[in-house]
């Protein structure tokens, strides 16, 4: 090959690379979804890939956590707050070409609230009495009692609209209405999406998006430095962030999340049935040491299950300040002067694995021995979340405004307080903002005083992006990596 030909070949190769870089995006994430149905699992990784990109709901969350129109372009609420009439966008089709209309909304909501529903957030639909298709573009939802959070609830990934025609294969072949279509899933490696050329709304700028599963922090660093991925969402090795910040090839976004990271406690397993033992756990933990040691300073200490950036947050960290001597005293009072042994089951995220080692050391100092098990995500869901076979675990609850989970006695940490359940019922029915704030403050205080779990810190979201990538959400108001407005700068 002569020099001129070689030069032309190189130019063509570079041009092809530039075109690919400007039309596609490769996103690194830590966890692989167990399957691809957001309406039948608690795994946040499903929503990370599919929320808004592939599946859409009647309403949707914006980057600031606001609730915005989704498949419903508008709605009317009756004076008594019991009837919601949704006007759907017309001309919407699913990715297989079938029409999305009121019948699909009826099917989706009835399926989610059915007695045999596998929906992980079935409580979102508890007040729904009936769902009716008034006409192809109008849906009437009647509630059994008023719910001030109903539009908020309909924005969750668990409430997306699915099609009757494709529901059987949804776990491996998801078909939604979003700006991207599912293309391929190489299990253990990546999920590929392509732009939906027939999207009913504003089309995506990206022609394709690939989500790469990279669980190891060292591998995540190598992938970013080699520019094998364009974005690494919730980057798992915060100690590397200064290096990325100093490199002009990258930009580091550090946002807040809805992720209350907790040392979750099995409230129906001895000795955690005793509030003195649960209180001892809380006082045995140095939150700042975990934030510094596991998260390299990224994170905000919390004393209850609520996001500090929320206007209704109550700072209750003083309830569980670090006091190992008090922890020992409480254990002795509860009949465990020499401590006890329990399990500590850890899912894959680095906050859990790294934080778990620090917490195990802190608990050991007050006499509590932990048998650590490192579980894959599917194992954690099976053993801990569904099986309730654990003493302690560490997990970040990244769903928005989810304090209501403490009103579910069968939820995995098995807290059963009728007074709290009534309070949440009152909160659900209340529409006055000032009264809702009062009830929210009471709810935070009750679970903090009951030491249901050890509240550790609010998870920060450090995301590393290549220079030129625009539109990535810095904050995480929900479990989503919304790529619908992401583009490359020109």
C-alpha positions in Angstrom: 0.0 0.0 0.0 1.5 3.4 -1.0 1.6 6.3 1.4 -1.3 8.1 -0.3 -3.5 5.1 0.0 -2.5 4.4 3.6 -3.2 8.0 4.5 -6.6 7.8 2.9 -7.4 4.5 4.8 -6.4 6.1 8.1 -8.5 9.1 7.4 -11.5 6.9 6.6 -11.0 4.9 9.8 -10.8 8.0 11.9 -13.9 9.5 10.3 -15.8 6.2 10.9 -14.6 6.3 14.6 -15.7 9.9 14.9 -19.1 9.2 13.4 -19.6 6.2 15.8 -18.5 8.3 18.8 -21.1 11.0 17.9 -24.0 8.6 17.3 -23.6 5.9 19.9 -22.9 5.8 23.7 -21.4 3.1 25.9 -22.4 3.3 29.5 -20.7 1.4 32.3 -22.8 0.2 35.2 -21.9 -2.1 38.1 -24.9 -4.4 38.2 -26.5 -6.6 35.5 -30.3 -6.8 35.7 -31.7 -10.2 36.7 -34.2 -9.8 33.9 -35.8 -7.0 31.9 -39.3 -6.6 33.4 -39.4 -3.5 35.6 -42.9 -4.4 36.8 -41.9 -7.7 38.5 -38.6 -7.2 40.4 -37.0 -5.0 43.0 -33.6 -4.8 41.2 -32.7 -1.2 40.5 -30.5 -2.2 37.6 -33.6 -2.9 35.5 -34.8 0.7 35.8 -31.3 2.0 35.2 -31.3 0.5 31.7 -34.9 0.6 30.8 -36.7 3.5 32.6 -37.8 6.1 30.1 -35.4 4.7 27.5 -37.5 1.7 26.7 -40.6 1.8 29.0 -42.7 4.8 29.9 -45.5 5.4 32.4 -48.5 7.7 32.5 -46.2 10.2 34.3 -42.4 10.4 34.6 -39.7 11.8 36.8 -37.7 14.7 35.6 -34.0 15.3 36.4 -35.0 17.4 39.4 -37.4 14.8 40.8 -40.5 16.7 39.5 -43.4 14.7 38.2 -44.1 15.4 34.5 -46.5 14.1 31.9 -45.5 10.9 30.2 -47.8 8.8 28.1 -50.6 10.9 29.6 -50.4 14.4 28.1 -52.8 15.7 30.7 -55.2 14.7 33.5 -58.1 15.9 35.6 -58.7 15.2 39.3 -62.1 15.2 40.8 -62.9 17.5 43.7 -63.0 14.6 46.2 -59.6 13.4 44.9 -60.9 9.9 44.1 -61.1 10.1 40.3 -58.2 10.7 37.9 -59.0 11.0 34.2 -56.0 10.7 32.0 -55.8 12.0 28.4 -53.3 9.9 26.5 -51.0 11.0 23.7 -52.5 9.8 20.4 -50.5 8.0 17.8 -48.3 6.1 20.3 -47.1 2.7 19.3 -45.1 0.0 21.0 -41.8 -1.1 19.5 -43.5 -4.1 17.8 -45.8 -1.7 15.9 -48.9 -2.4 18.0 -51.0 0.6 19.2 -50.7 1.8 22.8 -54.1 2.9 24.0 -56.3 3.0 27.0 -56.7 -0.8 27.0 -53.0 -1.2 27.6 -53.2 1.1 30.5 -56.1 -0.9 32.0 -54.1 -4.1 31.5 -50.9 -2.7 33.0 -52.5 -1.3 36.2 -54.8 -4.2 36.7 -51.8 -6.6 36.3 -49.7 -4.6 38.8 -52.4 -4.6 41.4 -53.7 -8.1 40.9 -53.7 -10.5 43.8 -51.0 -12.7 42.2 -49.0 -9.7 41.0 -45.2 -10.0 41.3 -44.8 -6.3 41.3 -42.1 -5.3 43.9 -44.0 -2.1 44.7 -47.5 -3.4 44.8 -48.4 -0.8 47.5 -48.2 1.9 44.8 -51.5 0.6 43.4 -53.3 -0.3 46.7 -55.8 2.6 46.5 -56.9 1.8 43.0 -60.5 0.7 42.9 -61.2 0.5 39.2 -59.4 1.3 35.9 -61.6 2.0 32.9 -61.0 2.8 29.3 -63.4 5.6 28.5 -62.3 5.7 24.9 -59.0 4.7 23.2 -57.2 7.8 24.4 -58.9 8.3 27.8 -58.5 6.3 31.0 -60.4 6.8 34.2 -58.8 5.6 37.5 -61.0 5.6 40.5 -59.4 5.3 44.0 -61.0 3.8 47.1 -59.5 6.6 49.1 -57.7 9.8 48.3 -53.9 9.6 47.6 -51.9 12.7 47.6 -49.0 10.8 46.0 -50.9 9.0 43.2 -49.3 10.9 40.3 -45.9 10.5 41.9 -46.6 6.7 42.2 -47.5 6.5 38.6 -44.0 7.8 37.7 -42.2 4.8 39.2 -40.6 2.3 37.0 -42.9 -0.3 38.6 -45.9 1.5 37.0 -44.8 1.6 33.3 -47.2 0.7 30.6 -46.7 -2.7 29.0 -48.5 -4.5 26.2 -50.8 -7.5 26.4 -49.3 -8.8 23.1 -45.7 -9.0 24.4 -46.1 -9.6 28.1 -45.1 -13.3 27.9 -41.5 -12.5 26.8 -41.0 -9.3 28.6 -38.2 -10.6 30.8 -36.0 -11.3 27.9 -37.5 -9.2 25.1 -38.9 -6.0 26.5 -41.2 -4.0 24.2 -42.1 -0.5 25.3 -43.0 2.8 23.9 -39.8 4.7 24.6 -37.2 6.6 22.5 -35.0 3.4 22.4 -35.8 -0.1 21.4 -34.2 -3.2 23.0 -31.8 -4.8 20.6 -29.7 -7.5 22.3 -28.6 -8.8 25.7 -25.3 -10.6 25.9 -25.7 -12.0 29.4 -22.7 -11.3 31.6 -21.5 -8.6 29.3 -23.9 -5.9 27.9 -27.4 -4.8 26.8 -27.8 -3.0 23.5 -30.5 -0.5 22.6 -31.2 1.3 19.3 -33.0 4.4 18.6 -36.8 4.1 18.0 -37.2 5.8 14.6 -41.0 5.8 15.1 -41.0 7.4 18.6 -44.1 9.4 19.3 -42.2 12.2 21.0 -38.9 14.0 20.5 -36.6 11.5 19.0 -33.3 10.6 20.8 -30.1 12.1 19.5 -28.2 8.9 20.0 -28.6 6.2 17.4 -27.6 3.5 19.9 -26.8 2.9 23.5 -24.9 0.0 25.1 -24.9 -0.7 28.8 -21.7 -2.6 29.8 -21.7 -4.5 33.1 -18.4 -3.9 35.0 -18.7 -4.9 38.7 -15.0 -4.7 39.6 -13.8 -1.1 40.6 -10.3 -1.8 39.1 -11.8 -2.9 35.8 -14.1 0.2 35.8 -11.0 2.4 36.1 -9.2 0.6 33.3 -12.3 0.8 31.1 -12.6 4.5 31.5 -8.9 5.3 31.1 -8.8 3.2 27.9 -12.0 5.1 26.8 -13.7 1.7 26.2 -16.8 3.3 27.8 -18.1 6.8 27.4 -19.9 7.2 30.7 -19.6 5.3 34.0 -22.7 5.9 36.0 -22.3 5.8 39.8 -18.6 5.2 39.5 -17.6 2.5 42.1 -14.1 3.7 43.0 -14.3 7.3 44.3 -10.6 7.3 45.1 -10.0 7.6 41.4 -12.1 10.7 40.9 -9.3 13.2 41.4 -7.4 11.6 38.6 -10.3 11.9 36.3 -10.9 15.5 37.3 -7.3 16.3 36.4 -7.6 14.6 33.0 -9.1 16.9 30.2 -10.6 13.8 28.5 -13.1 13.5 31.3 -15.7 15.3 33.4 -16.8 14.2 36.9 -20.4 14.8 37.9 -21.1 14.4 41.6 -24.8 14.5 42.3 -27.2 13.5 45.1 -29.5 10.5 45.0 -32.5 9.0 46.8 -30.3 6.3 48.0 -30.6 5.8 51.8 -27.8 3.4 52.5 -28.7 1.3 55.6 -27.4 -1.5 57.7 -30.7 -3.3 57.4 -31.8 -5.5 60.3 -34.1 -8.5 60.4 -36.5 -7.3 63.0 -38.1 -10.7 63.5 -34.8 -12.6 64.1 -33.3 -12.9 67.6 -31.7 -10.9 69.1 -32.9 -8.0 66.9 -36.4 -8.3 68.2 -35.0 -6.4 71.2 -34.9 -2.6 70.6 -31.9 -2.4 72.9 -29.9 -4.6 70.6 -31.0 -2.6 67.6 -30.1 0.6 69.4 -26.7 -0.9 70.3 -26.1 -1.5 66.6 -26.8 2.1 65.8 -24.4 3.4 68.5 -21.6 1.0 67.5 -21.3 2.5 64.0 -19.2 5.5 63.1 -20.9 6.7 60.0 -18.3 9.2 59.0 -15.6 6.5 59.2 -17.6 4.5 56.7 -18.1 7.5 54.4 -14.4 8.3 54.5 -13.1 4.7 54.3 -15.5 3.2 51.8 -16.7 6.2 49.8 -13.7 8.5 50.2 -15.7 11.3 51.7 -18.7 11.1 49.3 -22.0 10.7 51.3 -24.1 12.5 53.9 -24.7 10.9 57.3 -28.4 10.2 58.0 -30.4 9.2 61.1 -33.6 8.1 59.4 -34.8 6.8 56.1 -35.1 10.1 54.2 -33.1 12.1 51.8 -31.3 15.1 53.3 -32.0 17.2 50.2 -35.7 16.9 50.7 -37.3 20.0 52.3 -39.1 17.7 54.8 -36.0 16.0 56.0 -35.5 15.9 59.8 -31.9 15.6 61.1 -32.1 12.7 63.6 -28.4 11.7 63.4 -28.0 12.6 67.1 -30.3 9.6 67.9 -27.6 7.2 66.7 -24.3 9.1 67.4 -21.2 6.9 67.6 -20.8 5.7 71.2 -19.3 2.2 71.5 -19.4 2.2 75.3 -23.2 2.9 75.2 -23.5 0.1 72.7 -21.8 -2.3 75.0 -24.0 -1.2 77.9 -27.1 -1.7 75.9 -26.0 -5.2 74.9 -25.3 -6.1 78.5 -28.7 -4.8 79.5 -30.3 -6.9 76.8 -28.6 -10.0 78.1 -25.6 -10.1 75.7 -22.6 -8.9 77.8 -20.3 -11.0 75.6 -22.0 -10.0 72.4 -23.4 -12.5 69.9 -22.8 -13.7 66.3 -25.0 -13.0 63.3 -24.8 -13.0 59.5 -23.9 -10.0 57.3 -24.9 -10.6 53.7 -23.5 -8.2 51.2 -24.7 -7.5 47.7 -22.2 -6.5 45.0 -22.0 -2.7 45.1 -18.8 -1.3 46.4 -20.6 0.7 49.1 -21.8 -2.6 50.6 -18.6 -4.7 50.1 -16.2 -2.0 51.3 -18.6 -0.6 53.9 -19.2 -4.1 55.2 -15.6 -4.7 56.1 -15.6 -1.5 58.1 -18.9 -2.2 59.8 -17.8 -5.7 60.7 -14.7 -4.2 62.4 -16.8 -1.7 64.3 -19.3 -4.3 65.5 -16.5 -6.6 66.5 -15.2 -3.8 68.8 -18.5 -4.0 70.9 -18.6 -7.8 70.9 -20.8 -8.5 67.8 -19.3 -11.0 65.5 -20.4 -11.1 61.9 -20.2 -14.0 59.4 -19.8 -12.2 56.1 -21.3 -13.6 52.8 -20.6 -11.8 49.6 -23.7 -12.4 47.4 -24.4 -11.8 43.7 -27.4 -9.6 43.1 -29.7 -12.5 42.2 -28.6 -14.4 45.4 -29.2 -11.3 47.5 -32.8 -10.9 46.1 -33.5 -14.6 46.7 -32.0 -15.0 50.2 -32.4 -11.5 51.8 -35.2 -9.6 50.0 -37.6 -12.5 49.3 -36.3 -15.2 51.7 -35.7 -12.9 54.7 -32.8 -15.3 55.5 -30.4 -12.8 57.1 -29.4 -11.1 60.3 -27.8 -7.9 58.8 -27.3 -6.6 55.3 -26.2 -3.4 53.7 -28.2 -1.9 50.8 -29.0 1.5 49.4 -32.7 2.1 48.9 -32.7 4.2 45.8 -36.4 4.5 45.2 -37.8 8.1 45.7 -39.8 8.9 48.8 -40.0 5.3 50.0 -40.5 5.7 53.7 -43.8 3.9 53.2 -42.0 0.6 53.0 -41.8 0.7 56.8 -45.6 0.3 56.9 -45.3 -3.2 55.3 -44.9 -5.9 57.9 -43.9 -8.4 55.3 -41.2 -6.2 53.8 -37.8 -7.9 54.1 -36.7 -6.2 57.4 -40.1 -7.2 58.9 -40.9 -4.1 61.0 -44.5 -4.2 62.3 -45.8 -1.1 64.0 -49.6 -0.5 63.7 -49.2 3.2 64.7 -46.7 3.8 62.0 -49.0 2.0 59.5 -51.9 4.3 60.4 -49.7 7.3 60.1 -48.7 6.3 56.6 -52.3 5.7 55.7 -53.1 9.2 57.0 -50.2 10.6 55.0 -51.4 8.9 51.8 -54.9 10.4 52.2 -53.6 13.9 53.1 -53.4 16.5 50.3 -52.6 19.6 52.3 -48.8 20.3 51.9 -48.3 21.6 55.5 -50.1 18.7 57.1 -48.2 16.3 54.9 -44.9 17.8 56.1 -46.0 17.3 59.7 -46.8 13.6 59.1 -43.6 13.0 57.1 -41.6 14.4 60.1 -43.5 12.2 62.5 -42.8 9.2 60.3 -39.1 9.9 60.2 -39.0 10.3 64.0 -40.8 7.0 64.7 -38.5 4.7 62.7 -35.5 6.5 64.1 -36.7 6.1 67.7 -37.5 2.4 67.0 -34.1 1.8 65.5 -35.6 -0.3 62.8 -32.4 -0.2 60.8 -29.0 1.5 61.2 -29.2 4.6 58.9 -25.7 5.1 57.5 -25.5 7.7 54.7 -27.2 9.2 51.7 -25.5 7.8 48.6 -23.8 10.3 46.4 -23.7 9.6 42.7 -20.3 10.2 41.1 -20.5 9.8 37.3 -17.5 10.0 35.0 -18.2 11.1 31.5 -16.1 11.7 28.4 -15.7 15.3 27.5 -18.3 16.2 24.9 -21.1 14.0 26.4 -24.1 16.2 27.3 -27.4 15.6 29.0 -26.4 13.0 31.6 -28.4 13.6 34.8 -26.0 14.6 37.6 -28.6 13.7 40.3 -30.6 10.5 40.7 -34.2 11.3 41.6 -35.1 7.8 40.6 -33.2 4.6 39.6 -32.6 5.6 36.0 -30.0 6.5 33.4 -32.2 8.5 31.1 -30.5 8.8 27.7 -33.4 10.3 25.8 -31.8 13.8 25.8 -28.2 12.8 25.9 -26.0 13.8 22.9 -22.4 14.5 21.9 -21.4 18.1 21.5 -20.5 19.2 18.0 
